[in-house]
Amino acid sequence: MKTKLSLLASVVVASTAFMSTAANAADGTLDKVLKKGVLTCGVSTGLPGFSNPNSKGEWEGIDVEYCQALAAAVLGDKTKVKYVPLTAKERFTALQSGEIDVLSRNTTWTLHRDTALGLNFVGVNYYDGQGFMIKKDLGISSAKELDGASVCVQSGTTTELNLADYFRNNKMTYKPVVFDTAAQTSSGFDAGRCDVLTTDQSGLYALRLNLADPSSAVVLPEIISKEPLGPVVRQGDDKWFNIAKWTLNTMINAEEYGVDSQNVDKMLKSSDPNIKRILGVDGPKGKSLGLNDDWGYQVIKQVGNYGESFERTVGEGSPLEISRGVNALWNEGGFMYAPPIR
Ligand SMILES: N[C@@H](CCC(=O)N[C@@H](CS)C(=O)NCC(=O)O)C(=O)O
């Protein structure tokens, strides 16, 4: 239950969010990014497949590739991105305050975040759900057998809230063991600080890679929540919101129409009107977004379509080995469906 004091604190946070939104609308995020020549993108502190620095310190992952795509659309150069690593707890304040231009960090779209926090979700770049991972020697095969378990979980996440709901609904008790970063959560689990680790299922596969012996851990079959993950911008800047939305939409549409980073130059001469519009050869082009006409071409040429990005970062050819599943295109049995470019 909320105390009067914490209620007052939330009101202050919410009104600060709206004040900074108003300030940013006046500047306009697009103008700010164009002036600086760089996009400031909030990412995680490190989650393989989504946003993670490689051995050379370069950021990689499906969420990082979205930042690159946005930079390619706006600045014509996917390398013009400044990455700001953020824990789950820090991420929304960083966006509200204007420290970052976009948050692209395995963030679940919820009503509260989309409204009270003064934010706008751009779309979904990965449909996920929360799961559990145990050490094999715990000897159980279902989450329903977890009564009394100690659970490693990260603070400031939907994960924490769903965990409480799930155990309460199933009349089970648990002991939360709470950490601030993904690295701390997985090493806590590895060191035996808890019986089970819970997060988004994709995150379980990612964190399993970091265990001393990944084969000692198994993911239980239950998915206890919906976690539609996607990039986020501030409310009150529709121009920027549109650019952020259509960058993701163009990556998904390009996959649907078979345009990728390898064939995009040839596709510039395609007679298919859908492809012409995706690449800005015809149709609405860039004017209504405030971008150059080749913005879609730059996204696909420099980064690629959604399917290419998925395969490279989290897909079956990546260390995470995740199949497309519900993240397949709508016409291939999945949920990925982008509104038309026309
Ligand atoms: N999707 C959930 C969970 C997101 C989350 O932050 N998960 C953790 C656990 S895997 C994470 O990504 N941590 C990375 C970090 O701490 O930087 C949410 O939006 O609340």
The ligand as an SDF file (V2000), in Angstrom:
LIG
                    3D

 20 19  0  0  0  0  0  0  0  0999 V2000
   11.2150   -6.3620  -19.5030 N   0  0  0  0  0  0  0  0  0  0  0  0
   11.2720   -6.1210  -18.0960 C   0  0  0  0  0  0  0  0  0  0  0  0
   12.6160   -6.5130  -17.4860 C   0  0  0  0  0  0  0  0  0  0  0  0
   13.7350   -5.6910  -18.0110 C   0  0  0  0  0  0  0  0  0  0  0  0
   15.0860   -5.8590  -17.3100 C   0  0  0  0  0  0  0  0  0  0  0  0
   15.6950   -4.8410  -16.9490 O   0  0  0  0  0  0  0  0  0  0  0  0
   15.5720   -7.0800  -17.1380 N   0  0  0  0  0  0  0  0  0  0  0  0
   16.8590   -7.2630  -16.5390 C   0  0  0  0  0  0  0  0  0  0  0  0
   17.1090   -8.7090  -16.2350 C   0  0  0  0  0  0  0  0  0  0  0  0
   17.5740   -9.6890  -17.6020 S   0  0  0  0  0  0  0  0  0  0  0  0
   17.9230   -6.6550  -17.4430 C   0  0  0  0  0  0  0  0  0  0  0  0
   17.7710   -6.5870  -18.6300 O   0  0  0  0  0  0  0  0  0  0  0  0
   19.0080   -6.1720  -16.9040 N   0  0  0  0  0  0  0  0  0  0  0  0
   20.0460   -5.5480  -17.6680 C   0  0  0  0  0  0  0  0  0  0  0  0
   20.7220   -4.4960  -16.8320 C   0  0  0  0  0  0  0  0  0  0  0  0
   20.6350   -4.5560  -15.6290 O   0  0  0  0  0  0  0  0  0  0  0  0
   21.3380   -3.5970  -17.3720 O   0  0  0  0  0  0  0  0  0  0  0  0
   10.9380   -4.6740  -17.7810 C   0  0  0  0  0  0  0  0  0  0  0  0
   10.8150   -3.8680  -18.7190 O   0  0  0  0  0  0  0  0  0  0  0  0
   10.7980   -4.3130  -16.6210 O   0  0  0  0  0  0  0  0  0  0  0  0
  1  2  1  0
  2  3  1  0
  2 18  1  0
  3  4  1  0
  4  5  1  0
  5  6  2  0
  5  7  1  0
  7  8  1  0
  8  9  1  0
  8 11  1  0
  9 10  1  0
 11 12  2  0
 11 13  1  0
 13 14  1  0
 14 15  1  0
 15 16  2  0
 15 17  1  0
 18 19  2  0
 18 20  1  0
M  END
$$$$
